[in-house]
Amino acid sequence: MALYALVEAARPCSVRHVYYLGVGRLWDKDRSASRRNYSLVVRELGVMRETGQLPWEWITDGTRLVRQEIAYDSIEDVLERTAEAYRRNLWASQARRVEVWCESDSVAGVLDPVTSSWGVGLFSCRGQSSKTFVHEAVQEYARQGKPVSVLFAGDYDPTGRVVPRSVKDRITRYSNGSGLDLDFRQVAVTADDVRSGEFIAHAANVRDVNYPRYRQECLREGIDPHIAVEVEALSPGLLRGRLGDAIAELVDDVRQWNIQTRIEESERELLHTLQGHMGEIMQRTPDERDGNGDGE
């Protein structure tokens, strides 16, 4: 089935990404206020997952968060989960702190494999980032005392362009003149992406209060101000590849990175060994654990 193949090639991806990947291939782009084809995609993907035709984990949904204290079944369970999740902070040996910010939870779900692999923080602005959200980030930057590189992924449209401007402005203001070295880069959607004409565009919302500034920016960049490109128009593979390359470029001390990686691997093996020993200990009787297992 064409829809199955499309999702398989892009996994993990959001429903919105699936919709954009199929435009021009499996369905036409919705026009004006219509969501007919998008709704069809939502419905079909739901049926395919519920009937077992499509693995649930291929479609991401970062909007449903569970808040619950971590609990364990046993001390063996603690060691097992710790060994599986253990990550050494490889960025501690690097000159800069690196983070990834994105416009929405759906995009975060697509980028998560990359940020998890590299061990960097992934922040979802959910439209416009709150003042508290940004202030807490700046407080953490101050505690670390390092230059910061933020890689951002978001739409190129009147509202989308406000997000990176606002984040940069608030980070600068909330640092209270501390001279924070901030490198803020938009990895998607960029002006070059829009200029290329390679990605599906839509009419910009000229009624958006942010449109006048967007128009000025587009004209300055040599872009038609009447069009816009959503980040989901870029395939998940392209987004993940571009982000991975951008993060890799920020590793300035490769020698230390490789040393810390080897240490991480050996420490993870140690945790697995401890787990095995603990399992043997827990299988003994209480007397044997107390050293009284010799028939006394």
N, C-alpha and C positions, 0 to 999 in steps of 0.2 A: 504494500500500500504506500502511495506517495507521501501521505502525511506522516506515517510511521518512519519512513526513510529520512524525511526532513528533520524530524525531532532527533532521531538517532545520531545523525551527523552533527547536530548542534549541542547535544546534551552536555551539562545541564543548561537549561534555558527557560526563560519565562514564557508565559502564554503570549504576551505581547510580541516577544521576539519571534515566536512561531508564526504569528500573523504576518509580520513584516517579511519573514523569509519566504512565505508563500505568495506574496503579492506579485502578480504578473506571471506566476507559475501555476498556482492552484486556484487562485481567486483574484478578483480585481480589488483595488484599493477603495475603501469606503469613501464616498464623497460627501462634502458638507457635514451635516450633523448625523448622517447615517452611521450606524454601527452594525449593519446587517452581517457583513462578512466576518467582522471581529467576533460577534456573538456566536456565529456558526463555529468558529474555531474553538471558542470556549466550550461550547456544547460538545463538539466532537472529541476534544481532548478529555473531557470529563467522562464520556461514555467509554472511551478506549481504556482509561485507567481503571474505571470501575468494573469493566468486564475482563480485565487482565490482558488486554491487547497491548498495553503500553506500561512500562515500569513507572511506578509513582515517582521515583527519585529523579527521573529525567526532566520533570517540570519543577522549577523552583518557585517557592512562595516565601519571601522574606517578611511578609506582613504579619505572620502569626507567631508571636513570641510567648514563651512560657516562662513565668517567674516562679521558681521553686528551689528550695534549699537542696543542695546535693546530699544524697544519702547513699549508703553502701550496704550490701548484704552481709559483708564480712571483711576482715582485714585483708584476706586474699583478694577480694573484689577491689579494695582500695589500691593495692599494688598492681593488679592487672590493668585497671583503668589508668593509673598513673603512668605505667610503662607505655601504654598505647598513646597517651596524649602528651607525653613529656616532650617539651621543646626548650632547648637552650636559647636564650636571647642572643642570637647571632649579631643583631644590630648594636649590641653594647660595645662591640669592638670597632664600630664604624663611626665616622665623624659626624654623620647626620642622623636625625630621627626621620623615618619615612612613614607616611600614612597615605591611605587611599580614601577619598571622599567621593560619593556619588549622589545623584539627584534623587533616587528612589530605591525602595526596598527590592523591587523586582530586578533592577540592575545589580544590586548588591548580591543577590542570589547567583547571578551569572558570573560575577567577579570573584566570589568567595573562594573557588578552588585555587586561584592565583595568589590571593592575599594569604590564604592558609599555608600554601606551599612556601611562601617567602617569609612567613611569620611577621607580617605587618598588619596594623590596625585597619579595619574597614568601617567607615562611618557613612551612614545613610542620612542625608539631609531631609528626606521626606518633603520635598518641595523647598521651602525656605527654612534654613537652619535657625533654630531658636537661639536667642541671646545666651541662655543658660548653657545650651549644648556647646556653643563655641567658647564661652568663658571657661567651662570645665576643661576643654581641650588646651586652652592657653595656660591654665594653671599647671597642667601636666608638663607642658613644654618648659615652663619656668623651673619646675622641680628637676628636670633632666639637664637643663642648661646647655642644650645643643641646638645647632641650626636645624631647621625643619624643612623637609620637602613634602609637599602635598600634591598628589596626583589626583585629578578630578575627572569624572566622567558624567556628562549631562547633555541635555538637549541644546540644540542651537536654534532657539526661538526667543520671542520677546521675554517670556517669563524665565526660561532656562538660563539666559545670559545674565539674569539678575543674581542667580545663586552664587556663582563663583565670585562676582564682584562683591557681594555682600559678605561672603565668608572671608575674603581677603581683607576687606575693610574692618570687619569686627576683630579678626585676629590681630591686626595692626593696632587698633584702638585699645583692645583689652590687654595688650602687652605693656601698657602704661609707659611707653617711651623707653622700654628696656633694651631697645636696639635688637629685637629678635630678628635673626637672619631667616627670612621666609622665602622659600622658592616654591611658588604656586604655579602648577602647569596643568592645562587641560589636555588630557590625552584623547578625549572624544566628547562631543563632536567638535572638531576644529574647523576653523575658517577654510583650511585647505580641503577638508572633507566636503564642505558645502560647495566650494568652487569647482571641485572635480566633477560634479554631476553624476558620480557613480552610485549615489545612494538615493533611495526613494525620498522625495521631498513632498511637502504639503504647503498649502497657502498659509502664510503667517497671519496671525490674528491682529488685524490692524486696529481693532477696538481695544486691545490690551493697553492698559495705562503705561506699560513699559515699551510700547511700540515706537514712539518717537526716538528714544535713545537707541533702540535696536536698529532702526532705520539708519541713523547716523553711523553706527558701528559697521553695518553692512556696506554702506557706501564707502566708508574708509577702507574696508577690506576688499572692495571690488566685488561685492556679492549682491545679487538681486534681493532687495529688502522685502519683496513680496513672498519669498519662499522661506521655509524652515525645515530642519531635519532633526528627527528625534533620535536619541541614542540607540533605540531598539532597531533603527534602520541599518545599523552596523551589525554584522553577524556576531554571535557569541564567540566564535573562534577568532575572529579578527580582534574583538575587544580584549579577549584574554591574552592573545599573542602580543598585542600592542602594549598592554599593561605590564606583562612579564618583562618585555624588553626595557621598558622605562624604569622598572624597579632594578633590574640587573645593572643598568648604567649608574645607579646610585651607590653601588657597592664599590667604595673607593679603595679599600684595603683587601684585595682578593686573597692574599696570603693568610691574613688573620681569619677571614671568613672560612677558608678551607680547614684551617687548624681547629676552629670552633666547631665546624661540622663534624670532624672526626671525633672530637671529644663528646659531642652530643650522641653520636652513634654508640660509643663505648659506654656512656652513662645509661643509655636506654637498655643496652644488653645487661648491664649490672642490675637494673630494676627487674628485668625478666628473670634473672638468676635469683634475686631475693624473693620474687614471687614463688618460684619453684621451691626454694628452701622453706618458705613460710607454709606452703601447702603440705610439705612433709611433716613439719612441726605440728600443724593443726590436726593431722590424722592420728597423732599419738593420743594416748589416754591422758587425762589430767595428771595422774601420778608420774607417767613417763616424762611429761613436760616439766614436772617439778624435780626430776632426777631421782624419783623413788620407784622406778619401774623394774627393780631387780628382785622382786618377790619379797620385799620387806613387809 
